[in-house]
Amino acid sequence: MGIRRILAVAALLGWSVLGRAEPPGEKPAEPKLVLDAQGFTSRVNSLAFSPDRHLLAAAGNDKTVRIFNLETGQIQATLRGYDGIGAEGECAAVAFSPSGRELLVGVQSNTTEGAIRVYNVADFERIALLLPGHDRGGVVRLAFSRDGRFLASVGADEEVLIWDWPARKVRGHATVQGLPSYLGFLTDIPVLIAFDRGGVKAWSALRAKEFAKLLPAERAELGTPALVQKTLGRLMALDQGMRQVKLPYAGLEDARYLDLDVGHDLRSGSGTKAGRPCYFVGLWSDVDGRLVRLYEGHGYGVPSLALSSDGAWVASGDHFGEIHLWEVATGKRKSLFSGSGRRIYSVGWDPNGQGLAFGTKPHAGARWKFNDYADLDQTFDLDKRRIRDEITGNPLVASLRDGDRELAPEIAAEWNVNALAYRRQGRRVSRYTFPPGVMAMCSTFAKSSLLGLDEAVIIGRDDNAMMCMDLRGMIGRREFVGHSAPVTAVAESPDGRFLASSSIDRTLRVWSLANLKIYAAADFDYSAGGIVTYLRPGGFAERAGIRYGDLLSRMGGLDMPTLVDRYINDRWPFKVGQIVDFEMSRGGKPYRAKIELIASSDFIEPLISLFIDHAGEWVAWTPQGYYDASPGGDRLIGWHVNDGRARAAKFYLARQFRKRFYRPDIIDRVLELGDVSKAVAAANAARPRQVEMLDLRKVDDLKKVEPPVVRLIEPDSGARVRGGRVMVRAEIQSQNKLPITEVKILVDGRPAQGGAVVNGPDDTPERKTVTQEVDVPHGRSEVSVLAMNKESTSQPVVVAVERSGGAEPPKPKVYILAVGISQYALKDLNLRFAHKDATDFAAAWEAQKDIFYSGVDSRSLIDVQASATHIRDGLQRLAQVAKPEDVTILFMSSHGMRDASGDYYLGTHEIDPDRLLATGIPSAEFIRQVAKLPCKVLIFVDTCHSGGLGAKLVDDPLRELVSDEVGAILFASSTPREESLEYPKLKNGAFSKAILDTLQDSASDLDKDGKLTITELDFWIDNRVQKFTRGQQHPTTHKPSTIPNFAIYKFAKPVAASGGSAPGGPQ
């Protein structure tokens, strides 16, 4: 019995497989670290328009529901509920009530507590009600009657419940055959329609009785004869129209999904076009089968559809996580909603083992094939932690050939690989057939001596699984548990220690090939339901008389729950070579078989997972929660924490725990040692201060670091403000007895100005109330409140307010403090062009007076002027003179240094590596001063010059600048592990020259509005620096989530720039 099946049963029972087992229902599942790509990255299960067409609800197999605001095109809310093991908690169906006041979510569940979550649309943060029923698998379909009197729900067990919606009670029961492709009320009378594999079915919602069996008096109570006749006509038209539908492509399988409304039949399906699969959504007349509109914009199958109430818009969701909103009249797409990041189709190792090469552009046509879905075109440098748009040398990739050995995929249809054969010298040695419905995606020979196997293969599958198999008999030896979508490629590292994988789930993963454990199991495979799906040819099970389709009930006298408990709690009672009694059945008749056990697979999690979004933000993390990330990357993953089935789950972004879990040094150690636990211990031991080892998958560990909870009492979101101020009042509560160390009120991401902060009279260290009357600018602004303890920070609680009336806001002034140090007291630290970088930068803004700003207040501190005292004075002055409407710009070109304790210091003229505390400016002090500035703050930092002294820079010392608490926008010359380069012929650093050229060139204005925005400046700095340095230097730009993009510069007239060449080359 394969260990893989034990894991499947554990998931089905809702038992933890990555920690200790707990009886189902006795204890909440452990916290989970999940990807939050601000959209779906895999299958979209269900879609629903709100009645007013302002909102679109989407349920995904990532166990979330996302609410999209169709007016703004943004996510309005993300709904998270109980997340069990396996599919428990997956959101399968969504439906708005006809009044638009409620949203219902049907989930997979095996408990009596309920499987339908009810939300009030006015408050998506809470589950208002959990409806009981459907305790044998949960809910797969939901539908309301048009008048809102009735709700219909279909369970995974094919039971239909018909509800009295106002009373929230079940009126009756019915059944369907399989998952119905449509469920709904076609007309205004209470008649429920379902289309299942048995055809069209109809029931009276009043009686919960089949329509065809209604007595005349029962039909009469449905409505007027005309309305009843209309329903009969629609049923006949539906039945007839569906027979007349002509599907668009030859060789097409039956359409699998159906939605009906406003006289149309909406379906999706797939066919063949130009020899390749093609995926479509079609809208047909349900009267004559006429094709009204065909949409072919999806790249994969479309399992979810919705039609707006007026029949004007269609939303269609696919297996890749894309939601397309398109117009019926034209067939043109209006919006595309999708998670960030790109699907990854290939992976390979840099020849030196220091980088992961990958590809995101899939092959077209015949080039798309097993083990080859995309060319490698980018590299993530694991040492420098940067993304390169190039490939170095010849990366190590998967191979189906090794000398006289060959792995031969067997193709069943098109490119579907359902079996893999192992051949030696052209003769087949063994063969593995995948379970029904499962397809192999990729494979490679595993040559690592760490596995202890003479002949092994790694296989990636379309059911998200990865496994290592012993080629002698095709026996599973290791399961790799982590991907949430099909695995597209695998590759072994040059030293044989690691395995890399890529996936449609948009992640790269690194796994260990060491420490293979041996478990004893039978040589047959079976489904989660116990049905035999694979037998090793000529093996012990086959010789014992076991056949495909037989049912397993016990092994060695132990039932499934007991086996799961023994396995995941390290008490597996069996040994290789032991002969064990299996209790089986065939056709309902029990029998026994004695089978000798063989060596079977263990399972492991990734050492490191890596996600890269569209904007180049990235995060690399361990299962315990330790991570390295770009300054914005730690918003891409977070911890899902259950709070019971009837309550919304808690969710914490990784960045909220960055004080303890932002640990680039641990990621380094993992790659060095190949073991996460050893890496954490070694990295902690190397720190000057003792650090407790925590694992946030454990509830008790997470509770130790949970942030305070903020409740914003006033103002209400959308409040209209007359005059210049609004009252803000918030309550803050500790969750773990950690004292609340600070509470911040922000307006548009900057510290609020206005009246004094008033604390509550009954405040304690663990509970506080703060009140402040704050200034707000004209128009729309966002007020946010966040709180901190020594371990973590809350997410900002944000409300939008609108100010009208009063005097027009003053034109902003820009304040510039530019620091450039080429000449140091210690001559060995001297640079060439840092002083010129600062003076040129400050001069570039002078012309903005009366063009974009009311005034330009610019001060430069050059060489000997840039003492610690003068820099501190400059920062203090900015805090005193700047107003909320102004912009402050800081430019620093100098050395930065780290002491033996890991603390970072900004360079001054007198900086001395042996006396950093006395001669430098601690980064923590600099960050505190920036946080005090009342206005928008831009910081340009070039402190990674070559020739600096001090400890190696491992992490990013200035990343706190872009936290929500500080709120600055940071332009950095390079990644923390790179050096900034200077140009003799240009007499500027590459970073400064890129900034200057961008400000001088009106072509930098990408949207042609005459202004330069943060994102436009970011684009051109990156573009120009990489050209100047030929890809050796990678500038980065980051801003807090609370601050939107805005303009900072206005072009007076077009001016030609020097371009982006690299005269003289970097020095």
SVG drawing of the C-alpha trace seen along z (x, -y; Angstrom):
<svg xmlns="http://www.w3.org/2000/svg" viewBox="-56 -80 100 95">
<polyline fill="none" stroke="black" stroke-width="0.4" points="0.0,0.0 1.7,-3.2 2.4,-5.9 1.0,-8.3 -2.4,-6.8 -2.0,-7.2 -1.4,-10.9 -4.6,-11.0 -6.6,-9.4 -5.2,-11.8 -6.3,-14.7 -9.7,-13.2 -10.2,-12.8 -9.0,-16.4 -5.9,-15.2 -2.6,-17.1 0.1,-15.5 2.9,-18.0 2.6,-18.0 1.0,-15.7 -2.4,-14.3 -5.4,-15.6 -8.8,-13.9 -11.1,-15.6 -13.2,-18.4 -11.4,-18.3 -8.8,-21.0 -8.4,-23.7 -6.0,-22.9 -2.5,-24.4 -1.7,-27.8 -0.7,-27.7 1.7,-29.8 0.0,-30.6 0.6,-32.6 -1.4,-35.9 -0.9,-36.9 -3.8,-39.4 -5.8,-37.2 -6.1,-33.5 -3.2,-31.4 -5.1,-28.2 -8.7,-27.1 -11.6,-29.4 -14.5,-27.3 -17.5,-29.7 -18.5,-33.2 -21.5,-35.5 -22.5,-39.0 -24.2,-41.2 -27.7,-42.2 -26.6,-45.8 -23.5,-44.5 -21.1,-46.5 -19.5,-43.5 -18.2,-40.1 -17.6,-37.3 -15.2,-34.6 -14.5,-31.4 -11.1,-29.6 -9.6,-26.3 -7.2,-28.2 -10.0,-28.3 -10.7,-32.0 -13.4,-34.1 -12.4,-37.4 -14.8,-40.3 -13.9,-42.4 -15.3,-46.0 -16.2,-46.3 -16.2,-50.1 -12.7,-50.4 -11.3,-47.1 -9.8,-46.4 -10.2,-43.7 -12.7,-45.0 -12.4,-42.1 -10.8,-38.6 -12.9,-36.2 -11.1,-33.5 -12.8,-30.8 -12.0,-27.5 -9.1,-25.8 -8.8,-22.2 -6.4,-19.6 -6.9,-18.6 -10.0,-20.0 -11.7,-20.7 -12.8,-24.4 -12.4,-24.8 -14.9,-27.3 -17.0,-25.7 -20.0,-28.0 -21.0,-31.6 -24.3,-33.4 -25.7,-36.8 -29.2,-37.1 -31.6,-38.9 -31.7,-41.8 -28.0,-42.1 -27.7,-42.3 -26.1,-38.8 -23.5,-36.7 -23.5,-32.9 -20.4,-30.7 -20.7,-27.0 -17.7,-25.1 -16.4,-21.5 -17.1,-20.1 -17.7,-16.9 -19.1,-18.3 -22.6,-18.9 -21.7,-22.5 -22.6,-23.6 -21.3,-24.2 -22.9,-27.5 -21.3,-30.7 -23.5,-33.7 -22.0,-37.2 -23.6,-40.6 -22.4,-42.6 -22.0,-45.6 -19.5,-43.7 -17.4,-41.1 -15.1,-40.8 -17.4,-38.5 -19.4,-35.4 -22.9,-36.4 -24.3,-32.8 -23.3,-29.2 -26.2,-27.2 -26.3,-23.5 -26.6,-20.6 -24.6,-18.9 -22.3,-17.2 -21.1,-14.6 -18.8,-16.6 -20.2,-20.1 -21.9,-22.3 -21.2,-22.4 -24.0,-24.6 -26.2,-27.5 -29.1,-29.3 -31.8,-31.8 -35.3,-32.2 -35.8,-35.6 -38.0,-36.9 -35.6,-35.8 -38.1,-33.5 -36.2,-30.3 -32.6,-29.0 -31.4,-25.8 -28.2,-24.1 -26.6,-20.9 -24.2,-18.8 -21.3,-16.7 -23.4,-13.7 -25.9,-14.7 -28.6,-15.8 -30.5,-19.0 -31.8,-21.1 -34.6,-23.6 -34.6,-26.4 -37.1,-28.9 -34.6,-31.7 -36.3,-34.3 -36.7,-31.7 -33.2,-30.1 -34.8,-26.7 -34.9,-23.7 -38.3,-23.0 -37.5,-19.8 -35.0,-17.5 -34.4,-16.2 -31.6,-14.4 -29.6,-14.9 -27.3,-12.6 -23.8,-13.9 -22.7,-17.5 -25.3,-19.6 -23.9,-21.9 -26.8,-24.3 -29.0,-25.0 -31.5,-27.9 -34.9,-29.4 -35.7,-30.2 -38.8,-32.3 -40.6,-34.3 -42.4,-31.3 -40.9,-29.1 -39.7,-26.3 -36.2,-25.0 -34.4,-23.7 -31.3,-21.5 -29.4,-20.1 -27.5,-16.9 -26.2,-13.9 -29.8,-12.5 -31.1,-15.6 -33.3,-18.5 -35.1,-18.2 -37.6,-20.5 -39.1,-20.8 -41.7,-23.0 -39.9,-24.9 -43.1,-25.3 -43.6,-21.5 -40.0,-20.3 -41.6,-18.0 -40.8,-17.1 -42.7,-19.3 -43.9,-16.5 -45.6,-14.9 -47.5,-18.0 -51.2,-17.7 -53.3,-20.4 -54.0,-22.2 -50.2,-22.1 -49.4,-23.6 -52.0,-26.3 -50.4,-27.5 -47.2,-28.2 -48.7,-31.2 -51.1,-32.2 -51.7,-29.8 -49.8,-32.1 -46.7,-32.1 -46.9,-28.3 -47.2,-27.9 -44.2,-30.2 -42.2,-27.9 -43.3,-24.9 -42.3,-26.7 -38.9,-27.5 -38.4,-23.9 -39.3,-22.6 -37.2,-25.3 -34.3,-24.4 -34.6,-20.7 -35.0,-21.3 -32.4,-24.1 -29.7,-22.1 -30.2,-19.4 -29.7,-21.9 -26.6,-23.5 -23.7,-23.1 -20.4,-23.3 -17.6,-25.2 -14.8,-22.7 -14.4,-19.3 -13.2,-16.6 -14.7,-18.5 -15.7,-16.7 -19.1,-17.5 -19.4,-21.0 -18.9,-20.6 -20.3,-23.8 -23.7,-25.5 -25.4,-28.6 -28.7,-29.9 -30.5,-33.2 -32.2,-35.8 -33.0,-33.2 -29.4,-32.1 -27.4,-29.0 -23.9,-29.8 -21.3,-27.1 -17.6,-26.5 -15.5,-23.7 -12.5,-22.8 -11.7,-21.6 -8.9,-21.4 -7.9,-24.3 -4.9,-24.2 -3.8,-21.0 -3.7,-22.5 -6.3,-22.6 -8.6,-25.6 -10.7,-26.8 -14.0,-28.6 -17.0,-30.2 -20.1,-30.3 -23.5,-31.9 -26.4,-30.2 -30.1,-30.9 -31.9,-28.4 -34.8,-28.5 -33.2,-27.5 -29.6,-26.8 -28.2,-29.8 -24.7,-30.9 -24.9,-34.4 -21.3,-35.0 -18.1,-33.0 -15.2,-34.0 -11.8,-32.4 -9.6,-34.5 -8.7,-31.8 -5.6,-29.7 -6.9,-26.7 -10.2,-25.1 -13.0,-27.3 -14.8,-25.7 -16.8,-28.8 -19.2,-31.1 -21.6,-33.9 -23.9,-36.2 -24.9,-39.6 -28.6,-40.2 -29.1,-42.3 -27.4,-39.7 -24.8,-42.3 -21.7,-40.9 -20.1,-37.5 -17.5,-36.6 -15.5,-33.4 -12.8,-31.8 -10.3,-29.3 -7.9,-26.7 -5.0,-29.2 -6.8,-31.5 -7.7,-34.1 -11.1,-35.8 -12.2,-37.4 -15.0,-40.0 -16.3,-40.5 -19.2,-42.1 -21.8,-39.9 -22.6,-42.5 -19.0,-42.7 -17.2,-39.7 -14.4,-42.1 -12.7,-41.8 -13.1,-44.7 -11.1,-43.4 -8.7,-40.6 -8.5,-39.6 -5.6,-37.4 -3.1,-36.8 0.3,-38.4 3.3,-36.4 3.6,-34.3 3.1,-30.6 6.5,-28.9 7.0,-26.2 10.7,-25.3 13.5,-25.2 17.2,-24.5 20.3,-25.0 23.0,-27.5 26.2,-25.4 27.7,-26.8 24.6,-25.8 24.1,-29.4 21.1,-30.3 17.7,-28.9 17.1,-29.4 13.4,-29.4 11.0,-30.2 7.6,-31.8 6.8,-32.0 5.2,-28.7 6.0,-27.1 3.3,-27.2 2.1,-24.5 4.2,-21.3 7.0,-22.7 4.8,-22.2 5.6,-18.7 6.4,-16.5 9.4,-17.8 9.7,-20.9 7.1,-23.6 9.3,-26.7 12.8,-27.9 14.8,-29.1 15.0,-32.9 15.6,-34.3 17.7,-33.5 17.1,-34.0 20.5,-34.4 20.3,-32.6 23.5,-34.2 22.9,-37.9 19.1,-37.5 18.3,-39.2 16.5,-38.4 18.5,-38.4 16.9,-38.5 19.6,-36.2 20.9,-32.7 24.5,-31.9 26.3,-29.0 24.3,-25.8 21.9,-25.2 21.4,-21.7 17.9,-20.6 15.8,-17.4 17.0,-14.6 15.2,-11.6 18.4,-10.0 21.5,-9.0 23.9,-6.9 22.1,-3.7 19.2,-4.5 16.0,-6.1 12.7,-7.3 10.0,-6.9 6.7,-8.7 3.7,-6.9 1.1,-9.3 -2.6,-8.3 -4.2,-11.3 -2.7,-14.5 0.1,-15.2 -1.4,-13.4 1.2,-11.1 -0.5,-8.3 2.5,-5.9 6.3,-6.1 8.5,-3.2 12.2,-2.7 14.4,-1.2 18.0,-0.1 19.8,0.5 16.5,0.2 14.7,2.9 12.0,2.1 13.0,2.8 9.9,1.5 6.8,-0.6 4.5,-2.7 0.9,-3.5 -0.5,-6.6 -3.9,-6.4 -7.0,-7.2 -7.3,-11.0 -3.7,-11.7 -1.1,-12.7 2.7,-13.0 4.1,-16.4 7.8,-16.0 10.6,-13.6 14.3,-13.2 16.8,-10.6 17.9,-11.2 21.7,-10.7 22.3,-11.9 24.2,-9.4 22.4,-10.9 19.2,-9.0 21.0,-5.6 19.3,-4.3 21.2,-2.9 18.5,-3.8 15.9,-6.5 13.6,-8.8 11.8,-12.1 8.3,-12.6 6.1,-15.7 2.3,-15.3 -0.7,-17.4 -2.4,-16.5 0.3,-18.7 2.2,-15.7 6.0,-15.0 7.6,-11.7 10.9,-9.9 10.6,-6.3 13.0,-3.3 13.2,-2.3 13.6,1.3 10.0,2.1 8.8,-1.5 8.4,-1.7 7.7,-5.1 10.5,-6.2 9.8,-9.9 6.8,-12.3 7.5,-16.0 4.6,-17.9 4.1,-21.6 2.9,-22.5 -0.8,-23.5 -0.9,-23.2 0.6,-21.0 4.4,-20.5 6.0,-21.6 9.7,-20.8 12.2,-19.3 16.0,-19.5 18.8,-18.1 21.5,-20.5 25.1,-20.1 26.2,-18.7 23.3,-16.3 22.1,-17.8 18.9,-19.5 16.0,-19.2 14.3,-22.2 10.8,-22.2 8.5,-24.7 4.8,-24.8 1.7,-26.4 1.2,-27.7 3.8,-30.3 6.4,-29.1 9.9,-27.6 10.7,-25.1 14.0,-23.7 13.9,-20.2 16.4,-18.0 17.5,-14.7 19.1,-13.6 18.0,-11.5 15.7,-9.1 13.6,-7.2 12.2,-3.7 8.7,-2.9 7.1,0.6 4.0,0.7 2.3,3.0 3.1,2.8 -0.3,1.5 -1.8,-1.9 -5.3,-3.0 -7.6,-6.1 -8.5,-8.1 -11.7,-6.0 -9.7,-2.7 -10.2,-1.5 -7.2,0.2 -5.8,-2.0 -2.4,-0.4 -0.7,3.0 3.0,3.5 3.2,6.0 4.2,9.4 4.4,8.0 3.3,9.5 -0.2,8.0 -0.9,9.1 0.3,12.6 -1.9,12.6 -5.0,12.1 -5.7,8.4 -7.2,6.8 -7.9,3.3 -11.1,1.9 -10.9,4.0 -11.6,2.2 -9.2,2.0 -10.7,1.8 -7.9,2.9 -4.2,3.6 -2.7,5.7 -6.0,5.5 -5.9,1.6 -8.5,-0.6 -7.7,-3.8 -7.9,-6.3 -5.6,-4.2 -3.1,-3.8 -3.1,-7.5 -2.5,-8.2 0.4,-5.6 2.0,-7.0 2.0,-10.7 2.9,-10.3 6.0,-8.2 4.5,-5.0 4.3,-3.0 4.2,0.6 5.3,2.5 8.7,3.4 10.1,4.2 9.7,8.0 7.0,8.5 4.0,10.5 0.7,8.7 -2.9,9.6 -5.0,7.2 -8.8,7.2 -10.3,6.5 -13.6,6.8 -14.6,7.2 -18.2,6.6 -19.2,6.4 -17.8,9.8 -15.0,9.7 -11.7,11.6 -8.3,11.6 -4.8,11.5 -1.4,11.9 1.2,9.6 4.9,9.2 5.7,5.5 8.3,3.6 10.2,0.3 7.9,-2.7 8.2,-6.4 8.7,-9.0 7.5,-12.6 9.1,-16.0 8.3,-19.7 10.3,-22.2 13.5,-23.6 12.7,-26.9 9.8,-28.2 10.2,-31.2 7.6,-33.4 8.2,-36.4 5.5,-38.8 4.9,-40.8 6.6,-43.9 9.8,-42.0 9.0,-41.8 10.0,-38.4 9.9,-36.3 11.8,-33.1 10.6,-31.3 10.9,-28.2 7.9,-26.2 8.4,-27.5 8.0,-31.1 11.6,-32.4 12.1,-34.4 14.1,-36.8 12.3,-39.2 12.5,-42.4 11.1,-45.2 7.6,-44.7 7.9,-40.9 6.8,-40.1 3.3,-41.2 3.0,-38.2 2.7,-35.5 0.9,-35.3 -0.4,-33.1 -3.9,-31.7 -5.1,-31.1 -8.4,-29.3 -10.8,-30.8 -13.5,-28.1 -15.8,-27.1 -18.4,-29.8 -16.0,-32.7 -13.8,-34.3 -10.1,-33.2 -7.4,-35.5 -4.8,-36.4 -1.4,-37.9 1.1,-39.0 4.6,-37.7 5.8,-41.4 3.9,-41.8 6.3,-39.4 9.4,-40.7 11.1,-41.7 11.7,-38.1 11.2,-36.2 12.9,-38.4 16.0,-36.3 18.1,-36.3 20.9,-34.6 18.7,-31.6 17.9,-31.3 21.7,-31.3 22.3,-28.6 19.5,-26.4 21.3,-26.5 24.6,-25.7 23.4,-23.0 20.4,-21.5 18.3,-21.3 16.0,-24.0 16.2,-23.1 20.0,-23.0 20.0,-26.2 17.9,-28.0 20.0,-26.7 23.3,-27.7 22.1,-31.2 20.7,-31.9 23.9,-30.7 25.9,-33.2 23.9,-36.1 25.3,-38.3 22.0,-38.0 20.2,-34.7 17.1,-34.1 14.3,-31.7 13.6,-29.3 9.9,-29.5 7.7,-27.7 4.6,-29.6 2.8,-26.5 2.4,-25.8 -0.5,-27.6 1.4,-28.3 4.4,-29.8 2.2,-32.0 0.3,-33.3 3.6,-34.5 4.1,-37.0 0.5,-37.9 0.0,-41.6 -2.5,-43.8 -6.1,-44.0 -7.2,-47.5 -10.9,-48.5 -11.6,-51.8 -14.7,-53.3 -14.8,-56.5 -14.9,-57.8 -17.1,-55.5 -15.7,-54.6 -17.0,-57.0 -17.6,-59.8 -18.0,-63.3 -16.0,-65.9 -16.8,-69.6 -13.9,-71.8 -10.4,-70.6 -10.5,-67.9 -12.1,-64.6 -12.3,-62.8 -10.5,-59.5 -11.1,-57.1 -9.7,-53.6 -9.5,-50.8 -6.5,-48.5 -6.3,-45.2 -3.4,-42.9 -4.0,-39.2 -1.2,-37.7 -0.5,-39.9 2.4,-41.6 2.2,-45.4 1.1,-47.7 4.2,-49.7 2.9,-52.2 -0.2,-53.3 0.0,-55.3 -2.7,-57.3 -1.8,-58.0 -3.4,-60.2 -2.6,-59.0 0.3,-57.0 1.9,-59.8 1.7,-60.8 -1.5,-62.5 -1.3,-66.2 -3.9,-68.1 -5.0,-68.0 -3.4,-66.3 -3.7,-62.5 -5.9,-61.7 -5.6,-58.4 -8.4,-56.6 -8.7,-57.0 -8.8,-53.3 -5.9,-52.4 -3.6,-49.5 -0.4,-48.2 -2.6,-45.6 -5.6,-47.7 -5.7,-51.3 -8.1,-53.8 -6.7,-56.7 -8.6,-59.7 -7.3,-62.5 -8.8,-65.2 -6.7,-65.0 -6.3,-67.3 -7.4,-65.8 -6.6,-67.3 -9.2,-68.3 -11.0,-65.5 -10.6,-61.8 -8.1,-60.6 -7.4,-57.5 -7.2,-57.5 -5.5,-54.4 -4.6,-53.2 -2.0,-50.6 -0.5,-49.3 2.7,-47.5 4.1,-45.3 7.7,-44.3 7.2,-41.3 4.9,-42.4 2.7,-45.1 -1.0,-45.1 -2.3,-45.5 -3.5,-49.1 -7.2,-49.5 -8.2,-51.9 -11.2,-54.1 -11.7,-56.6 -13.1,-60.0 -14.1,-62.9 -13.4,-66.5 -15.4,-69.3 -15.6,-73.0 -13.1,-75.4 -10.2,-77.1 -8.3,-75.5 -5.2,-73.6 -1.8,-75.4 0.6,-74.4 3.2,-72.0 6.7,-73.0 9.6,-70.6 12.4,-70.3 15.7,-68.6 18.5,-67.4 21.4,-66.0 24.4,-64.4 27.4,-63.4 30.7,-62.3 33.7,-61.6 36.4,-62.9 36.5,-61.1 38.6,-61.7 39.9,-58.2 41.4,-58.5 41.0,-54.8 37.3,-55.3 37.4,-58.0 35.0,-57.8 35.2,-59.7 31.8,-61.1 29.6,-60.9 29.9,-64.7 29.0,-65.4 26.1,-63.0 24.6,-65.1 25.2,-68.5 23.9,-67.5 20.8,-65.8 19.9,-69.0 20.4,-71.2 18.1,-69.1 15.1,-70.2 15.7,-73.9 13.7,-74.5 10.6,-73.0 9.9,-76.2 6.6,-77.8 6.3,-74.9 5.2,-72.1 6.1,-73.4 5.5,-76.7 9.1,-76.7 12.3,-74.6 14.2,-74.5 17.4,-72.7 20.4,-72.1 23.5,-70.1 26.0,-68.6 29.2,-67.8 32.3,-66.1 33.5,-67.8 30.1,-69.5 28.4,-66.1 29.3,-65.5 27.0,-63.5 26.0,-66.7 25.1,-68.5 23.1,-65.6 21.2,-65.3 20.5,-69.1 19.3,-68.8 16.8,-66.0 15.6,-67.9 15.0,-71.0 12.9,-69.2 10.6,-67.9 10.2,-71.5 9.5,-73.3 7.7,-70.7 3.9,-70.8 1.6,-67.9 1.0,-69.1 4.7,-69.3 7.2,-66.8 10.6,-66.0 13.4,-64.4 16.5,-62.9 19.5,-61.9 22.5,-60.1 25.6,-59.0 28.2,-57.7 29.4,-54.5 27.2,-52.4 28.7,-50.1 27.6,-47.3 29.2,-46.6 29.9,-43.2 26.5,-43.1 24.8,-43.5 23.7,-47.2 23.9,-49.4 25.3,-52.9 24.9,-55.6 28.3,-57.1 29.4,-60.6 32.6,-62.5 34.2,-61.3 32.9,-57.7 35.4,-55.3 34.7,-51.5 36.2,-51.1 34.0,-53.8 30.7,-53.5 28.5,-54.5 30.4,-57.7 31.0,-58.6 28.1,-57.2 24.3,-57.6 22.6,-54.4 20.0,-53.3 17.4,-53.0 17.9,-56.7 17.6,-57.7 14.4,-55.7 12.9,-57.3 13.6,-60.8 12.0,-60.0 8.9,-58.6 8.5,-62.0 8.2,-63.9 4.6,-65.0 4.6,-64.9 5.4,-62.6 9.0,-61.4 11.2,-60.2 14.6,-58.7 17.3,-58.1 20.1,-56.0 23.4,-55.0 25.4,-53.5 26.6,-50.2 29.8,-51.6 32.8,-49.3 35.6,-49.9 33.4,-50.1 34.4,-48.4 32.6,-46.5 30.7,-43.2 29.2,-41.7 25.8,-43.1 23.3,-40.1 19.9,-41.7 18.5,-45.1 19.1,-47.6 16.8,-50.3 13.7,-48.1 11.9,-49.6 11.7,-52.9 8.9,-51.4 7.0,-49.9 3.5,-51.2 4.7,-52.6 7.4,-54.8 5.8,-55.4 8.7,-56.6 9.3,-55.7 12.7,-54.3 14.9,-54.3 18.0,-52.2 21.0,-52.1 21.3,-48.4 20.2,-45.3 21.7,-44.9 24.2,-42.3 25.5,-44.3 27.9,-47.2 27.1,-50.5 29.3,-51.4 30.8,-54.8 31.6,-56.1 34.9,-58.0 33.7,-59.5 30.3,-60.6 31.7,-61.7 28.6,-60.3 27.5,-57.0 25.3,-54.8 22.3,-55.4 22.7,-59.2 23.2,-59.4 20.1,-57.4 18.1,-59.7 19.5,-62.9 18.8,-61.6 15.3,-60.7 14.5,-64.1 16.0,-65.8 14.2,-63.7 10.6,-64.4 10.3,-61.0 10.4,-59.6 6.7,-60.7 5.2,-57.3 1.6,-58.4 2.2,-61.8 0.5,-63.8 3.5,-66.1 4.4,-64.8 6.8,-62.2 5.3,-59.8 6.9,-57.4 6.3,-54.4 7.7,-56.2 10.8,-57.2 11.2,-53.7 10.9,-52.3 13.6,-54.6 16.1,-54.3 16.0,-50.5 16.2,-50.6 19.1,-53.1 21.2,-51.6 21.0,-48.1 22.1,-49.5 24.9,-51.6 26.3,-48.6 25.4,-45.9 23.3,-44.2 25.8,-44.2 23.7,-46.6 20.0,-46.3 18.4,-49.4 15.2,-48.8 12.2,-51.0 9.7,-50.3 6.8,-52.1 4.4,-51.3 1.0,-49.8 -0.7,-52.9 0.7,-55.3 -0.5,-55.4 1.4,-56.4 1.7,-60.2 3.5,-62.8 6.7,-64.4 8.0,-66.4 6.7,-68.4 8.5,-68.6 8.9,-72.1 9.9,-71.1 11.3,-68.1 15.1,-67.8 17.2,-65.1 19.1,-62.9 22.4,-61.2 20.7,-57.9 21.4,-54.6 24.8,-53.5 27.7,-52.7 30.6,-54.9 33.9,-53.7 32.2,-50.8 31.6,-50.5 34.6,-51.0"/>
</svg>
